[in-house]
């Protein structure tokens, strides 16, 4: 993982974009991490994983279940 200051990123954006295609770039401001640059492909993977985890957690919560939900939606309760 590469670290860069916001100033360095502004001076050499292409360098850090190229690196972000290979691995994350942590951007720091005043010595503190403020953001991370990743490739678009990696972002999509992270986004999919995030929503997948939310769906799994929601599925594990108490619910009516698929059949009961469909029956309710179809007015067969």
JOTA-V132026 format. One line per field, one symbol per residue. ss: DSSP state (H for helix, E for strand, C for the rest). phi: phi as a letter, one per 20 degrees, with the letter a starting at -180 (. if undefined). burial: b if it has 24 or more other C-alpha atoms within 12 Angstrom, else e. A space follows every 10 residues. Layout:
# JOTA-V132026
ss=???
phi=???
burial=???
This chain:
# JOTA-V132026
ss=CEEEEHHHHH HCHHHHHHHH CCCCEEEEEC CEEEEEECCH HHHHHHHHHH HHHHHHHHHH CCCCCHHHHH HHHCCCC
phi=.edbefffff fcffgffgff fdafdeddcl mdfcbcecff ffgffffffg fffffffffe ffbfnfffff fffemde
burial=eebbbbeebe eeeeebbeeb eeebbbbeee eeeeebbbee eeeeeeeeee eeeeeeeeee eeeeeeeeee eeeeeee
